[in-house]
Amino acid sequence: MARSEQDRRVRRTRDQLETAMLELLREKDARSITVQELTRRADVNRGTFYTHYRDIYDLLDQMENSLFLRLDQLLSSYTDRQLQEGLTPLLTDVFRFVRDDPVLRLAFRDQATQDSFFHRLDQMIYRKCQEEWRGLFLPGDQELWAGCLDFMVAGAVGLARSWMDRGFREEPEQMARLANRLILNGLSLF
């Protein structure tokens, strides 16, 4: 079998398992899902599952890691120059990602995983701001900078969480404009 065909089959199998996991997570929490019901739902045998994953939690970890990789790629797709022209395009893409990504939506719904997920999300955004966007908007004073960054990250993630809790009533563009105004008006004090 050619390498590209094998890679395609592996990706298809993983997609089937991830889709089945998402379906099951809509019905019950992760602790209640067995490998047997997952593989039955995915139409994959148990041996194939164990070829790719150690257990259900390994599958969930890999799905979460993939989500963070996609989000990191999204955040990295904007140049400093684009960000200096305004945050609304980036924030629109982020709010769209929050609304459309099924793994992220499930992370918001599962109380058991929310804390660790949001801690990791906060750290990722904080690191991105600290390492890549540091001089763009925040004051030069280190103490003020750290406080502003803490406030911005917590506020942006909190805004996304409450938007999700309200059922995405507003469009991503509206949420992005609101977040942009809140961030830039707050930073304008410096």
N, C-alpha and C positions, 0 to 999 in steps of 0.2 A: 504494500500500500504506500502511495506517495506521501511524503511528509505533510504537504498542504492538505491532503484529504484527511489524514489522521488528525491534524490540528483542528480541522473543521468539525470532525466527529466529536472530538473532545469538547470543543466549545458548545456544540449542540447538546451534548449530554449534560454539561454544566448548566446550560441555559434551562434545560428541562427540570433539573433538580432545583435551581433557584426559583423558577416559576412555581413549581409545586410547593416549595417552602413558603413563598409569598402567599399563595392561596391558603395554605394551612394556617399561617400566622393571622390571617383575617378571621379564622374560625376559633382559634385557641392560642394559648401562650406557648412559647418555645419549649418550656419544661414538659409539656404534655405531648409533644410530637415525637413519634418513634421513627426510627429508620425504616421500619417495615411499611408504615403508612405513607411515608414520604416517597419511598421508591415505587410503591404501588401507584400513587398519584402521578409520579413522573414517568411511569411506564419504563422503569430502569431496574435492573436486578440489584440486589444488595451488594454483591461482589463489585459491581461497577461503582456503586456509591463509595465503597471503602477504597477503591483505587484512587479516588479523588480527595476524600475527606476522612479524618479520623472518627468524627462523630457529628451529630447535629450542630454542636457549638462551633466546631471547626468550619462548617459550611457557613454559619452565621457570621463568624469572624471574617471569613474571606469575602462575604458579601459586603460587610461593613468596610473592610479595607478597600474594596473596589469603589465603593461610594466615596470614600475620602480621596482616593486617587482622582476620580472624576471631578470632584469639587476643587481639588488642588489645581488640576489642569484648567478649570474654568477661571479660578482666581489668578492664575499665572498668565492667562491669555491676554491680559491688558497691560500695555506698556505704561511706564511712569508718565509719559506725555499724555496718553489717553486719560489716565486717572486725574492728572492736573486739570484737564478740561472739564472734569465733572465725574462724580461717582454714580450718577443715575444709570448709565448704560450697564456698568458692572453690577450694580444692585438689582437692576431689572433681571439680568441673567441669573443672579443668585436667587431671587424670589421665584422666578420661573422654575429653577432647579428644585427648590423646596416644594413647590406645588406638584411638579411632574414626576419626581423620582420616587418609585414605589418603595424602595428600601428605606429612604429617608422618612417617608410618611409613616411607615410601620415603626420606625424607631421612635417617632413622636408619640405613637399610640401605646407602646408597651411600657408601662410604668417601671417594670423591673430593669429595663435597659436604658431608660431615659437619662439617669444621672451620669452613668459612665459615658454614654454617647455624647451628651452635651458638654461634659468636661473635655472630652477629646475634641469636639468641634470648637469650643472656646480656645483651647490651646492652639489648634491649627490656625484659626483666624488671628489670634494674638501673635503667633510666630510670623505669620505672613506680614502682618502690619509692622512688626518689629524689625524683621530682616529685610523686607523688600520695599515697604512703603514709608519707612520711618520719617524721612525728611519732607514728605509731600504735604502733610496737613497739620502735623502735631507740633506743639511748641518745642523749642530746643532745650528748655530746662528739663533735666532728667526726671525729677520728682513729679513735675506737672505732666510730663509726657506719659509716665507710667500710669498715673491716675486717669488721665484722659483716655488712654488706651483701654484700661479696665472698663471704664464707663461705656465707651463706644462698643466694645465687643459684647458686653453683657446686654446693652440696649438693643443692638442689632439682632442678636440671637433671640432675645426676649420678644422682640417685635415679630420675628418670624414664627415663634412658638404661638403667640396669641393669635396671629393671622390664621395659622393652621387650626387652632382651637375653634375659631369662628367659622371654619369651613371655607376658607379662601373666598370670602364674599367680594373682596376688592380684587382688582386686577394686579398682576405683578408690577406693572408700570406705576400704578398709584402707590403701592407700598414702597417702591424704590424712590419715588419722589419724596414721600414722607420721611423715609430713613435718611435720604440725602439732606433734606432741610434740617432735620434734627441734628445730624452729625456736623454739618457745616455751620449752623447757627451756634451750636455749642462751642465749636472750636474758634469761632470768630471772636469770642471773648478774650482770646489770647492774642 
